[in-house]
């Protein structure tokens, strides 16, 4: 699990150690908040993001095959969502 400025994520795949937290935080856009899965891949030395929902995350391999530069570094993250009980626990005991 990793913690970023935009939430907590489970690392599903980090091909060629593509994931750099600082770069992720700098390039992240709020539009991605609605997606459960985030793919980051490098094309022409630029990090690109693509979001996937729980309904279409099975298409991530297709996306990488068709849209990513062959053999380029990439990562796949799964958002860890807070449940209601986690939220209330963090409000009651914020430094836990």
Buried (B, 14 or more C-beta within 10 A) or exposed (E): EBEBEBBBBEEBEBBEEBBBEEEBEEBBEEEBEEBBBBBBBBEEEEBBBBBBEEEBBEEBEEBBEEEBEEEBBBBBBBBBEEEEEEEEEEEEEEEE
